[in-house]
Amino acid sequence: MGLTMERLVRRDEADRDFDVEFWQKLGDAKIFAAAWDLVVTAVAWKGGDGGQLRLQRTVEKLQRRRRPLSGRRRIRRDEVH
């Protein structure tokens, strides 16, 4: 059984609090499923093949370069390098 919530307000008094509460009560798995359903629907509207969809992943490695300071200077915290 799904989650049902109702609220009656004047249009000028409506805010996003109700929407936020609704989605938070659903939980992460259902939020992800709803978002993925929107992606599949959007691709279908554009004539694409929903079977070819996948999440995009980017992997990067950040590494600090170690290089000696010229003139044997020490680094000061407030100095621009």
Secondary structure, DSSP 8 states (H G I E B T S, - for coil): ----------GGG--SHHHHHHHHHH-HHHHHHHHHHHHHHHHHHTT--GGG-----------------GGG----TTS--
